[in-house]
């Protein structure tokens, strides 16, 4: 999960970091809200907002609930234990809350720190809540729900992040110092300079403390040999700008970091890997067009032309480069969720958070290029797919619509199939005769839709693989791309429901060192094209009836 703030709108992005590679799953669009802090409670992600509300999100759906708690901004969240958590407000209060059934958040207690202060950071060790403000750290007893100790600080230090490390409380300040305190009574323990400017984030992993901020260097602190004081053990610079968030995994040695660079990274003591988000690109071979999908616009290009003669290294250079034909802004400037082009390059479908629009394209005209609105529907499609006769729209979690695209487009699309609470569709593909669709949902589940029968069948695939994509390589067989270096590609027969033994590893694909497969295309002349995280391509071709 990763949050980013646009100029007008906020987005929460969900990423799968279980397998290799990490990959983007989907986004929840917050409109004019911005998320100031995020917290997982069981399978619900809580987000704090400047309007004093907390929203609750789930991985498999964009729908979320909102609970308004205070008229002042909420800046930070921290878990206490079980369903209990706390929030820090801009009016100097710590709200002790609990997440209950039916999406209800109960306010159990409000602990006032001081009316003119802003609670900028929170940390908890099940017994003590540490609340950090500009010139003070308050220790609140969880059981008594009251302030036990206050640590007054010079105002110029501007304490920001706080974290509880065992029996110690660590706080960072604008001078680049980390100060350690006794979490039980607030007594000073140690002060250590780790950076030259503001510390914005601190986290604990095992017995080490990780610190970063405006100076993007990530410092690892550990105890000395006598176990009497903390010292700097290691420094690493991964980011070029501010590191505003550090998160440590409870189950692995992975450290996640992100900030002003927009992207985030996962690192351990030996290496780091960037989380790469693919820009959606659709290619229309018959029309020689391709387009890129961005947050609120579609950019359409005409493909370049290669030279007819290869170089000595068997490389075909471009005789004529690609030409930008048009740029299309989304309806009302809303975020684009999905898009698709038909095989002839004459119809473009774009879905935003509230509407799905079909555009008629005339890009081959010798006169002026033309783009016109053919139809607009109040449906948000997480997946769009053109066949030769229809536009299929996957909406909600989940429902599949079929809209015929012949000479007279009907007013409303037909509902082909639906399954309650199955998860939003993140990948949608058809087989060669356009009689079946394969759907991958945000729940990591695969479904087959038989179009004529209007039946939706879940595939029971053995194993615990994390699926990135699934596409047909024949009328009934699927290639499934997995986040697994040993089982990168697996083959599954949807007719016999048998998983083939012919698995392909990343090593067998001869990818570049430390490269993972991110994308797959099984629609190019029966060949399978794979693209890697370092920009290389691999083609699995059919030679004498055998894929190799």
Steps between C-alpha positions, in 0.01 A plus 500: 500500500627848416340841518570795276353847476421666168434869448126464553427144593631229727566137415573192706693243298504131592810298415571130543840458669472130591674352197765612251454740334292747697217620282219754499151356555253789494414847636230656712420859405429738788377802305602822675611318815867439576615216723732623777560162662424133432448207737410135443253347747442139397394513131382863518727791413420815698589844365500831692390820325517876546121531531510305828375176350637147477428284198516120489622317189530139385737358242238336280267800451513876440196554720584637844324626811547839668469589869525866599646537850610860552485839323879535517752323276625152584873473440608155618383151595653227717390152602453421869391136518233282343232727356616805699694784341559873549500814287673834549308818419587855408318628809746340741305184581573129482187301413493146635284298261394146417397340172176309550263295287303642208769757418445691824778694674430569868654796683595365843695792645640840406826593673583870471867590452445873464259701288761700308716201409497256210553131566751425224598142582383202704660176618375225731632186674161374628553669838614853415397737220769753410360817342748738338437872452728787399652553844378211714458124520210371711484145637141377534409190699286265289328345802438829685443701180672806640834681470760354737810700402596796286847560357551869425735575213663816364264644243770520234533120497152442354470130583327316219491119474486278808531123527502257792797261497466245779507694828643805325329783315688654208418844357646694209530876462575775250871508594548143379529355851344180634428510873429194712274508805374256758148419381385420855588826673619739231859515623769610251730220382713605200526752216666416168538709183424291192421764235566866417133601469142403588431139591164407347474126558613234748424129517615193692599164351626224727746677732594776256363849451473655151494879460461730195362841405578810294849355472399185303776288653350208693698440820488172691555527875588209728625438851873503571683192627428588862128552418516834679440745215390521137747574221485542121573163339438574134392772256342456159368751245226351281281804431593837353248703701322503837423161654164559668404144587683193629318171562659180627360157422408287801555174310813568292811718512353739243495876554259709290583866439332775302446873480550791267633275221143363463618141451589284798770238554549178691847438638699275729859515615641393162282651226189699412227470235277777367126443479421562134152592381430419136347772286206345317576470128257357244618407151275477194692294246242526223500880516868553591400704808584481867403714797613565856259536790593757766312623808265734315592482131550263209783566254465334157803434279558370150765228504835560334634310201810279525774476242481203265868411547640399838835620634800274562361426846166400343330811633227670299513875553206732443485658157218721623428569865158483670271801455274640770151522352274617781461555871162441662411637842270291718141601568498784757869437560421189707752225558504234232446151637523299176497537121491292181524535120320276253700299248439747217604803702166673439345473848655602830340424838611692810366443850548746785390475862140585404445449125589283202527683166529362148678726250493471122843552348592609149878506505569396141324793341705697251334810634461583869508228765165444668403374849133510600293365788287206390348403836543576869372277782498547877704186561851479640679216327807352667555298183406570136529264204397536136410195294393511136135549600489631858656707774528308828507705819605356837357709783474477877595173668386362274259550208564454127311710242472430127439799271451414128692740275323446169330780304251577778649495850228426760428748776595263781751213505393146584611333823670177392612369840554610857644361822453672837815612682733320259735795468565760234631382164860610440567300179252411222580302183314291239593178325558469125138444392367760747275245668671505841651766725755457776475733800760562771363672810663697780440198726759307293227280352446396136160461334391377157194663343320296233335778302217308332411302812543807722674287761783612726726223628779536756822314420628287786872516428715305748785673680548840659618699198446875479356578157608805299310421179327216314442475124385238251759330278236279335123459517519335844859533630630786714845637567503638854772749596595462868706703748736208548849463355476118499148477355485818291275356229256215557259343251144405591234325292159653574318211331656215699589716805852358497814694589782411263840386626666726242582794727752761387731672747652847474840335466381293203387820327860631518394837636763759589662476847252592777227547238143377547218454250240775539274470195373241254330520159357181348317665211782551252481237223483211750830610652538598866688824567639560849643831623738531794560750778827615338352555154587175324256285300467127451289327233365147535431401139317206347748299291376182333200501731712526816547811715864582560 
